[in-house]
Amino acid sequence: MVRRTPREKKRLSYLKDRRNAFGENDKSSRTSIRRRKRAVNSANRRLHRTVLATLNGRQVGDRAAEVAERADGRRPKRWRKVPDAPLGELLAQRAAADAGRR
């Protein structure tokens, strides 16, 4: 087991620990991540459903190529998680902002 000095522990904490820098409650991200993923997947399903609805009641052979082209022509929506900011960077930004106000 490696013994670390308090100064070294604090330095490692600033490097490893992360904080929410988006201005929202850090607990709300648990629900908002799910909500955003749900909204993107729903929009993509809606796109495919509307494209397939053009085939409703028609022969599949004559319009299949057109429908496939239209479905591939639109890029699906995407959403990616963004990691929180390292604590050291966040504290440095706050210190710079405080210095700018004085």
C-alpha positions as CSV (number, residue, x, y, z in Angstrom):
1,M,0.0,0.0,0.0
2,V,1.4,3.3,-1.0
3,R,1.3,6.1,1.5
4,R,0.5,9.5,0.1
5,T,0.9,12.9,1.6
6,P,-2.1,15.2,2.0
7,R,-0.7,17.5,-0.8
8,E,-0.4,14.5,-3.2
9,K,-3.9,13.3,-2.3
10,K,-5.3,16.8,-3.1
11,R,-3.5,16.9,-6.4
12,L,-4.8,13.5,-7.4
13,S,-8.3,14.5,-6.3
14,Y,-8.1,17.6,-8.6
15,L,-7.1,15.3,-11.5
16,K,-9.5,12.4,-11.0
17,D,-12.7,13.9,-9.4
18,R,-15.2,15.4,-11.8
19,R,-18.0,17.9,-11.3
20,N,-21.0,18.9,-13.4
21,A,-20.1,22.0,-15.3
22,F,-23.4,22.4,-17.3
23,G,-25.2,24.5,-14.7
24,E,-27.8,21.8,-14.0
25,N,-28.4,19.7,-10.9
26,D,-26.0,16.8,-11.0
27,K,-28.8,14.4,-9.8
28,S,-31.1,15.5,-12.6
29,S,-28.7,14.0,-15.2
30,R,-29.9,10.5,-14.1
31,T,-33.3,11.2,-15.6
32,S,-32.3,13.6,-18.3
33,I,-29.9,11.1,-19.9
34,R,-32.7,8.6,-20.2
35,R,-35.1,11.2,-21.5
36,R,-32.7,12.4,-24.2
37,K,-31.9,8.8,-25.3
38,R,-35.7,8.1,-25.5
39,A,-36.4,11.2,-27.5
40,V,-33.7,10.5,-30.1
41,N,-34.7,6.9,-30.5
42,S,-38.4,7.9,-30.8
43,A,-37.5,10.5,-33.5
44,N,-35.6,7.8,-35.5
45,R,-38.5,5.3,-35.2
46,R,-40.9,8.1,-36.3
47,L,-38.8,8.8,-39.4
48,H,-38.8,5.1,-40.4
49,R,-42.5,4.7,-39.7
50,T,-43.4,7.7,-41.9
51,V,-41.1,6.4,-44.7
52,L,-42.7,3.0,-44.5
53,A,-46.2,4.5,-44.4
54,T,-45.7,5.5,-48.1
55,L,-45.7,1.8,-49.0
56,N,-49.0,1.2,-47.3
57,G,-51.3,-0.5,-49.8
58,R,-48.9,-0.5,-52.7
59,Q,-46.9,-3.2,-54.3
60,V,-43.6,-3.5,-52.5
61,G,-41.5,-4.1,-55.7
62,D,-42.2,-0.9,-57.5
63,R,-41.6,1.6,-54.6
64,A,-39.2,-0.4,-52.4
65,A,-36.1,1.1,-54.0
66,E,-37.5,4.7,-53.6
67,V,-38.4,4.1,-50.0
68,A,-35.1,2.6,-49.1
69,E,-33.3,5.5,-50.8
70,R,-35.4,8.1,-48.9
71,A,-34.8,6.3,-45.5
72,D,-31.0,6.2,-46.1
73,G,-31.0,9.8,-47.3
74,R,-31.8,11.1,-43.9
75,R,-29.1,10.8,-41.2
76,P,-30.5,9.3,-38.0
77,K,-30.4,11.6,-35.0
78,R,-27.8,10.9,-32.4
79,W,-27.1,11.9,-28.8
80,R,-23.9,11.3,-26.8
81,K,-23.1,11.7,-23.2
82,V,-20.5,14.4,-22.4
83,P,-18.3,13.7,-19.4
84,D,-18.2,16.1,-16.5
85,A,-15.3,18.5,-16.1
86,P,-12.3,17.6,-13.9
87,L,-12.4,19.4,-10.6
88,G,-9.1,21.1,-11.1
89,E,-10.1,22.7,-14.3
90,L,-13.5,23.8,-12.8
91,L,-11.8,25.4,-9.8
92,A,-9.3,27.2,-12.1
93,Q,-12.1,28.6,-14.2
94,R,-13.9,29.8,-11.1
95,A,-10.7,31.4,-9.8
96,A,-10.2,33.2,-13.2
97,A,-13.8,34.4,-13.2
98,D,-13.4,35.7,-9.6
99,A,-10.2,37.5,-10.6
100,G,-11.9,39.1,-13.6
101,R,-14.7,40.5,-11.4
102,R,-12.3,42.3,-9.1
